Amino acid sequence: MDEFEIIRRYFERAVSDDSIRVGIGDDGAVLRPDPGRDLITVIDTLVSGVHFPPSLSPADIGYRSVAVNLSDIAAMAGRPRWMVLALTLSDSDPAWLAGFSSGLFAAAQEFDLALVGGDTTSGQETAISIQIIGDVEIDQALVRSGANSGDAIYVTGTPGDASAGLAVLQSGTPRNSDVDYLVKRFARPNARVDLGQAIAEHASAAIDLSDGLFTDIEKLLRASAVSGLIELSEVPLSAQLIKLMDEDDALRFALGGGDDYELCFTSQAGAEVFQEIADQHDVPITCIGQVNESADSGDALLCTRNGNEYEYHHDGYRHFH
């Protein structure tokens, strides 16, 4: 089965979207953006053995590959529109391709995201690159650099679940409902697209949590030229995470684990505004700290635990490091 047959059999889908003038099957896609909207473009590459264990099911790999990109769109309060896939495979196993494509389209269909082109090639390792183009009202995209002194720092969901899920998956921990929950949080992250759009009117800056809560908040603060403080007793931990380990270990996963793809954002709107949004979307939104003036020291983010200073530093995941 050559690359053209792979595309035809597993990735060519009929679409009824007037914005797609030319889709899969030509040299490139021709897209017609809506007037009065800014475009957002994001791209992520996932490599087998680096970003996911090879033992992960093909359907979960496909779903996850789309979701991690959708999370970037969500952090900017965007609406996902079109997707391009570049797929490198060590072999063209039909069962793997069927599972992968089913997971990929399952994630895409949740947000009316259309696959409009891409490339398939052979290589030594499985590598998946997905580019998503989204849109947002003109000048309304949330960015990392908008946080101001006096803002509160909020996080959605329960950080730490995904990295703990990967750890138990790799360790061979016996499966039960709590383990299954955490593994699913890694394998099929929830892209908070609708939530990102809901908070946009009230948030000053936002970032998605891919490299760890501490590191990603620090990135946002540095981009905004401010500093911040988080109270670790306020960091929301899931009941499943707490059941499987003590609070110290759970907190380490939450602060440094990464792969959660929750949203962290800053705002001066009252907590009741976000409680209403949380209730509407059935996703917890928790205030965990505050933004301060830029610090003279090199520390953009400090931590307390139950009001006491807590020394913590983590660089998050970095390639070539």
N, C-alpha and C positions, 0 to 999 in steps of 0.2 A: 504494500500500500504506500504510494508516494505522497508527497506533501499536498498535491492538489486533491487527491482522493480524501485525505484526512480533513481538509477544509470543507469539501463538499459534504462529506458524510456526517461530520460532528459539529461543525461550526456555522454552516450556511443555513440561516433561518430567515423565513419570510418576515418582513416587518411592514407595518402600515403606519408610517410616520412621515408626514409631508416634509419634515425638516431634512430627511435623508434623500438627497437628489440622486446620488450614486452611492451604493454600498459595497458589500463584499462581491468580488469577482472582477473588479477593474483595477487599474494601476493605483488608484487612490480613492478615498471617500470624498464626496462632495456634500457639504452640509450647509444648511441655511439657518443661521442663528435667528432668534426672535429679535425684533427691533426693541431698543430700550433696555437691553440686557448686556452686562459684562460677561465675558467668558472666563472660566477658571479651568486650568489644565493641571493635572497631577499624574505622576507615574511612579510605580514601584516595581522592583524586580525581586522575585522570590526564588531562591536557589535551594534545591534539595540538599538536606543535611546542614544547611545554614539557617534557613528561615522556617523550616518544618522538617520533622523526621520522615525519612522515606517510608516508614510504616504507616503514616497517616493515610486514611482512605482517599482514593482519587477524588471522590465527590467532595470531601472536606477540603482537599487542596484547592479544587476549583472554586468552591465557595469562599474560602479564606482569601484567595488571590484577588477576588473582586472586592471583598469587604474591607480590606486594608486600604484600598484606594478610595472607596466610598467614604471612609472615615476622614480622609483629608478634605474631601468635598464638604462633609458635614461640619468640620471645624471652621470652614469659611462661610458657613450658612448658605451653601450653594444647593442647586438642584442638579443632580446628575442627568446627563443627556445621552452621550455617546461613548463607546468604548472601543479601543484597538488592542489586539492581543498579539504578542510575539512569543512563540512557544518553541523552546529547544528541547528535544527529546533524545534519549539514548536509544530508544526503539519505539516502534509504532504499535504497541500492544492495544488491540481493539478494546479489550475489557477496561484497561486503564483510561483510554480516551473517552469511552462511553461514560464512565463514572465522573471523570474530570469535567467533561462538557455539561453533564447534568447538574453538577454543583455550581459551575460557573453561571449557567443560565438561571438556576434557582435564585442566586443572589441578585443577578441583574434584573430579573422580573419583579422583584420586590419593589424596585424603584423605577420601573419603566425605562431601564437602561438598555440601549441597543448596541449590539456588536456590529461595527461598520467596516472592519478591515483588520489586517494584521499580516503576520508572516509565520511560517512553520519551517523549522530546520532541524537537522540532526546534530548531536553533540555528545560529549562525554557525560554530562550531567543534565538532569532536568532543570530547566530555568524558565520561569514564567514572568514576562514583563507585560504589565497592563497599564495603558494610559487611558484615563477618563477625562472627558471634557464636560464640564458643567457650566451652568450660568447662574447669575444672580442679578438682582436689580442694580442699575448703574450706581457705582460708588457705595454699595451697601455690603460688600464682602467684609467679613470679619478677618482681621489679621492679628499677628502676634504682638504688634508694636503699639497697641492702643491703650495699654493699662496705665492707670493713673494712681498716684498716691491717694489713699483713702478708699480705693476699691476693695471689695471683699473678693476672696478667691474661692471658687466653687468647683466641684467635681461631680460628674454624673456616675451613676452605677457604683460598683464596688471594685476598686483597683486591687490587683494582686491575684485575682482568680485565674487569669489566662496563664501567667507564668507558673503558678502552682499546678495548673492543669498539665502543662508541658512537662514539669518535673515529675509528677506522678505517672504520666504516660511513659516517660523514658525509664523510670525506675521499676516499672512492672508492679506497682502497688496493686493489690487485689481490688477488683472493681466492686463498687457499691454505688448507691444513688448519689452520695456526696462527691465521690471521685468522678463519676460520669458527668455531673454538673460542671465541675472544674475543667475536665477535658473538653467538653463542648464549648466552654467559654474561650478556649484556645483555638479549637478547630473551626468554630463558626462564630466569630466575633459579631456582635451587634453594631452595625454602623448606625450612628445616631443622627441620620440625615434629617429626619423630621424634627428632632429635638434641636439640632443646630439652627434650623430655620426659625423655630419657636423662640429661642433665646436671643436671636440677632438684634431685635429692637432694643434690648436692655443691656447687652454685653458690650464691654469696651475692647476686649481682646479675647482670643481663644486659640487653643492648640489641641490636637488629639494626642492621646497617650500611647505612644508606640515604643518609646525607649525607657519608660519608667516615670512614675509620678514626680519624683524629686527632680530628675534631670529635665523633664519636659516643662515643669513649672519654671525652673531656672532659665530655660531657653526663652520662655515668654517674657520673664522679667528683664533679662538682658536685652532682648529686642526692644523693650519699652523703656530702657534706661532707668529702671526703678529697682527696688529691692522688695523683699517680702518675707513674711513669717507664716509658717503653718504650725498648727497645734495637732500633734500626732494622735491625741486621744479622740479627735474629731474625724479622723480619716475613716470612712465607712468600710467595714470588712464584712464579707458575706458570712452567713451562718455556716455554710459548707466549708469555707476556709478555716473558720474557728474550730470546727469539729475535728479537723484533720491535723491541726498543729497548735502550738501555744501561740499566744498573742504576739510575742516578740518575733517569732518566725513569720507569722502572718503579716506583720507590719513590714518586715524586710521584703517580702514578695510585693507588697503594695507599693513601697517606695522605690524599689530598684528593679522589679521584674520585667516590666514592659509587656508589650503585646496585648494590652487591654483594649485599646481603641475606644476608650471612653473620651469624653470631652472635659477639658479643664478651661475655665473662663473666668474673667474678672468683671465686676460690675459694682455700681453704686446703688442699683435698685435694691429695694428691701427684700429680705428672704421670703416674705409672703408671696411676692411675684413669682419666684421660682418654685415655691411649693405648689402653687396653682398649676404651673406648667408641668411639674413632676407628676402631679395627680392626673392631669390630662393624658400624659404619655406613659403612665405607669412605669416610670424610671426615677429612682431616687436622685435628687440633686442636693448636695450637702456643702455647706460653707465650712471650709477647713482652715482659713487664714485670712491675711490681709496684705495689701500692697502698701509699701512705705516709700519714702523718698529714696533716691539713689544713695547707696552706701559708699563711703570712702574706701572701705576694705574691698577685697576681691570677692567676698561672699555675697552673691545676689539673693540667696535664700537661706534662711535660718529656721531651725525647728525648736519647738518646745514640746514637752510631754507632761501633761498634767500641770502645766504652768512653769515647769522647770526647764532650764536650757538642756538641749539634747544635741550632742555633737553627731552630725551625720554628713557624709559626703559620698556621692556616687556619680560616676561619669556616664552611666547608662551604657547601652550596647553601642559599640563603634566598630565599623569595618576598618581593616588595615591598622589595628591598634594592638 
